[in-house]
Amino acid sequence: MDITFCCADTQAQPWLHDLRAALPEARITLWQPGDAPADYAVVWQPPQAFFTEQPALRAAFNLGAGVDALLRLQIAPATRLVRLDDAGMAVQMAEYVCHALVRHYRQFAGYEDSQRQRQWQERDIAPRSEMPVGIMGLGVLGQRVAQAVAQFEFPVNGWSRSAKSVPGVRCFSGAQGFHAFLAASRVLVSLLPTTAETRNLINRDTLSRLQPGAYVINIARGAQLVEVDLLALLDSGHVAGAALDVFQSEPLAPEHPFWLHPRITITPHIAGLTVRSEAVAQIAGKLRALERGESVAGMVDRVRGY
């Protein structure tokens, strides 16, 4: 069994070492143009040339949950695409959302300003019941985030493409439930994949439907947020602030207005980083299951886009 590794902006040797240890029965090599055909691939943002030269792959394992970059490439229909279900990302995303949510709710940014001004000043906070959190995307990652938020006793709403039932979460689904979901939420968290339907989904209309004093947390994909619309709603006061980890163009340009906006917090796409040991174990397990002819979680539906 031959496995080829092709991952942009990734130190290959640690991955190759761990993959070889987890799959001693396989021959695992770093892809080079002109290589012989392989059976499987482990990829992250590979060039089109990779799939052009590897049309007979049985499956390609993506080192992340988002597959929008892969779906922009021409890939043989017979090559199954498999994404990571979690691999250590869910707990990180839960941490990120809870930190951003609590920092906003408890007005810690204001206390930081008070400290710089040497002011001893208590700030009023609203009841948690007035800070309902709406989570878009109720897959493995979204459900973990929802459970974490619920531990802080905030009301939690969830929206997904198809109907789901999650304990402790008021669930909405489909186009018919989207506006009701927004109206029921003051904090909007996106964990959606980027598809034709979700691109530019967080726009002026969407944000305007949130409860006044809304707060936006985007840890999914930058393509979902219309950035000028967020700035406009911040200026109007309808949106109180935002914590953004992803952007339309990355890295964020030095002249971008988000950098210096007083009510926007920026991080450089680090909300959920792949943990190598967990990713390797998951890939090894899924690959062996495919070899046995079994189905695996994380199989990408190219029509749906995730």
N, C-alpha and C positions, 0 to 999 in steps of 0.2 A: 504494500500500500504506500503510495507516494503522496506526500503533502507538501505544498508549496506555501511559503509565507511572504506576503506582500503588503506591507503596512507603511504608509507615509508618516514622516515625523515621529517615528518610533524606533527606539534602540532595539535592534533586532536580536542581538545575541542573548540577552536574558530570556526573551520569549522562546527562542529556539532551544535554549538549554532546558527550560521548564516543559515545553511541549515534547521534547525528546524523552525526558524523564517520565512523563505521564503516558506516552505512547511509544514504548520501546519497540513495539512490533512494526512501527512505521519508519519510512525513510523521509526525513523532514529537511527541506533545504530552503535557503533564501532565494526567492525568484530573481532571475536575471533574464533579460530579453534573449530569446532564442532557446530557452530551456525546453526539455522534452515535456510532453503532456503529463500532468499529474492527475491523481484521483480526486483529491480534495484540496481546498485552499483555506487559509486563514488570512483575512484581509482587513484593511482599514484605509479608506480613501485610495484605492488602487487606481492607476491610470487605465484608460480604455485599452491601451496596448496589452495589458495583462489579460483581459478577458478575450481579446481578439486572438491572442496566441494560445489561450487555454479554453477552447470551445467544448472540450469533452469532460469538464469537471462534473463530478456527481453532485457536489455541494460546495458552497463557499460560506464559511463561518465569519460573520462580521464582528469585529471587536468593539461592540457597542450595541445599544438598543435602537438607535436611530439608523435607518437604512436609506434615507432620502438621497444621499450622495451616490449610493450604489444604483438606485433606480433611475438615475440620470444616464447610466451607461448602457451600452448594447451588450446584453448577456444572453448566452444561449438559453432557450426555453427549458432545456433539460437540466440545467444547473439549478439545483435548489438553493435558495438563499436562507440562511439561518442566523437569527440575531440572538444576542445574549438576553436572557430574561432578567437578570439582576447583576450577578457577579460583583457584589459589594456596592452597587450604585444606589440601591433603594434606601439604605440607612443613611447614606450621605445626603441624598435629596430630602429625606425627612428632617435631618438636622438643619439643612439650609433653609427650608421653608419655615420650620419652627423658630429658628433664629430670626429670620426676617420678620415674621409675623409678630413675635413677642417684642422685638425691638421697636416695631411700629406701634403696637398696641400700648406698651408701657412707656412710650415716649422717651426711650433711652437716648435718642439723638439730641433731644432737648436738654436732657440732664448733662450730656457731654458739653453742650454749649454753656450751660450754667456753671459747670466746673471751670471752663476756661475763663469765665467772667467772675469766678469766685462768689457765685450767688447760691445761697441755701434756699431753694424754692421747691416746694412740693407741687406736683402737677396732677390735675384731676384726670381720671380715666373712666371711660364708659363701662357699663356692665358687659360681660362677655356675650350675653345674649344679643347685644346690639352689634356684634362683630362676626356675623356669619361668614364662614370661609367656603368659597366655591372652588372645587377642584375639577378642572377639565382633563379628562383622561383617567379611567379607572382600571387600568391594567395592573400588572404586578407593582410597578413603581407608584402609580397613583393611589392604589389601595394602601400601600405602606405609609405614604404621606398622610392620607386621610386618617389612618389609625393613630399616627403620632399626634396630629393636630387635635384629635378628639380627646387625647389624654389631658390636654390643657383646658378641656371643658368649653371649647368654642363650638357653636353649632356648625356642622359640616354638611355641605351640599356637594353632590358629585354629578358630573355630566359625562356621558359617553355616547358613542355612536349607536350602539345597541343597548337594550335594556340590561341592567345589572342590579344585583342586590348585594349590598355591602353592609354588614352590621354597624349600626351607629351613624350611618350616612343616609341622608335624604337624597335619593337617586332620581335623576332626570335623564332622559335619553332622546336622541334623534332631533331632527329639526323642529318637531312639534313641541319639544320640551326645553329648547335652548333659551328662549326669551324668559320663560318662567324661572329657569335656573339663574339667569343673570339678575333678574329682579329680586331674587331671594338672597343674593350674595352682596357683601360689602368688600370682601377680599377676593381677588381672582387669582388663582394659581393655574398655570398651564403646564401639563405634562403630556400634551398630545404629540403624536408623530406629525411630521410635516407631510401633508398630502395636498392634492389640488383643492380639497374642501377646507383645509385648515390654514392654507397660506393666506396671510392678511386677515385672519379671523378676528384678531384683537384690533379693532378699528374704532373710529369715532362712534359709530352706531352701537357697537358692542359695549364700549366703555360707558356710554351715556345711559345704558340700561342698568348698570350697576347702581347700588344704593349710594346716595351722596357721601362724599368723603371716602371714596373707594381707594383701595390699595392694590397694586398689581405686582405679582411675583411671576416672572417668566424664567423657567429653567428648562424649557423644552427646546425650541428652535427660534432663532431670531426672525425667520421668515414669517412667523405667525403674527408679529406685531408691526402695525403701521406706526412708525416712530413719530412722524409729524403729528399724527392724531393724538398720541399720548401727550406730547408737549402741549398741544392745544387744550386738552382736558385738564392738564396740570395748571395751565394759565387761568382757566375758567374757575378752578377751585373744585370742580366735581371730583377729580382724582386728587387725593391728598399726597400720594407718593408712589414710588415703585422701587423694587429690588430686581435688577436685571442681570442675568448671567450669560445671556445669548443675544446676538445682534444680527441685523440684516447683513452687515459686512464685518468680518472678523480677520485680524484684530481691529478693534474700534479705532477709527482715525483720530489722531490727536486733536483735530479741530472740531470734532463732533460735540454738539451742545450738551449731550448727556454727561460728559465728564465733569462739568462745573455746575450742573443743576443742583440746587440745594436740597431737593426732595427726591433725588434719584441716587440709589446706591448701586455701584457697578462692581462686578467680579468677572474675571476673564475665562468664562466657560469652564468652571471647576466644580459646579454643583454636584456632579456625580461622575467621578473618575473611575475607570475600569481598574479593578484590583486584579493584578496579573494571576495570582495563585488561584483565585476563585474562577476567573475566566478560563484558565487552562483546564481546571477540573471539569467545568461545565462543557467545554468543547470536546474534551476526551470522552466524556460520558455520552454526549449526543452523537459523536462520530461512531462510536462502537454500536450504539443503538441503530443507527442508519445501516451499518454493515450487517446487522442481524435482521434487517428488513422491518424494523419497528418505527413507529411515528415518534416525533420529538416535539417538545414545546419550542416556540420561537420561530416556527416556519413562516416565512414571509409570503403574504398574499400580494402578488405584484399588482393586481387590480385595485385592491384597497389601499396599497401603499405602505403597509406595515405588517 
